[in-house]
Amino acid sequence: MSLTLYLLDTENPDMELSFNVTHNLTEMAQEAELYDCLWRAEKNGFVKAGQLVEPIKRGLKSLGAMPEQFKKYNQPNGWGSYDVFVSWLKRVLEACEENPDCLIETCV
C-alpha cells in the first residue's frame, strides 16, 4: 500500500505530477508532523501545492536535525526508510515550489 500525491494543473490538464511513497512511512511522517498535510491533505484543508511548501520545509528541518530519532522508524523489510522519505519529500517540495497553484489530490 502507498500514498500517491498528485499535483494537477487546471489550466493544462495534460500536466500532472505524481509522487508515490509507501505507507510504511506513516509513523515517520507523523513524528515529523507531515502526516496530516500529505496523507490527509484534502481533509485538512490543503488544496494547492503552495500550501505544502512550509509544512514540508519544517518537516525536512526536523528530519535533518534529528535523523536518528526518525531512523528508528526504518522498516526492517527495507520498504520505507529515512533516506527514501527525505528524498521523496525533497522532490515533492521542489514540485510544489515550482507549481504552487496546482491542485492537490491524494490516493491512499
N, C-alpha and C positions, 0 to 999 in steps of 0.2 A: 504494500500500500504506500501511497505517496501523496504529496501535495504538488499540484501544478498551479502555478501563478501565471496568469495571462495578463498582458498589457495590450489593450485594444485601442486602436486609433479610429475614432468615429468619422474623421474626415477622410481616411484612407482605409477602407475595410479590408484591403489586401494586406495591410501591415498588422501583424500580430506577433508579439514576442511571447515566448513561453519558457518557464523555468520550473524544472521538476526536481524535487528532493524527497528523500524517504521520510516516512512518518516516524522512523526510529530516532529522529532528531527532535521530537516534540518536547522532551524533558529539557534538553539543552536550550531550546527556543524559549521555554517558559522561564528558565533560570536567567536568560538574557533579556527577559521582558519583550520578546518578539513574537510569541505565540499568537496573541490576540490580533496583532496587526497583519500577520501573514496567514496563519491557518484560518482565522475567522475575520478576515478583512472586512467583507461586506456587512457582517453582523455587528461590527464595531465602528461603523461609520467611515471606513477607509474606502473611498470611491475612486480617487485619482492617484496616479503613480506618485505625483509630487508629495502627497501626504505621507508616503512611506519613507521619504528621504531622512528626516530627522530621527524617527524611531530606529531605523536601520543603522544610522551613524552612531547613535547611543549604544545600540546593541553591539556593534563592532568594537566600540571603545571598551565596553565591559569585557568582551571576549578577549581582546588583546591585552587588557590589563591583568587578567587573572586566568590565563589559559589552563592551568592545572585544575582549577575549580570546575571548568567546563569539560575538560577531557575525561573526567570521571564518568561522563555520560556516553563516552565512546562505546559502541556496541561490540561485544565480544565476537560476533559473527562477521564484523567488518562492514556491515550495512548501516553506515551512519557514524561519522567521526567529526571531531572538531575541525580538522583541516578541510573536509568536504563542506561542512556548514559555512565556515568562514569564506571559502572560495565562492560558494553559491551566493552568499549574501553580497559579496563584492560585485558580482555580475548583476544581481538584481538592483543594487544601489546605482550602479552606472547607468543601467537602462532607465531607471526611474528619474535620474537627474537629466538624462538626455530627452526623455519623453514625459514630462511632468503632467501633461494634460490627458494622457492615455487613461482609459478606464481600467479598473482592476476587476478581474474575475478570478475566482479560485475554484478548483475542483479537488475535493478531498475524498 
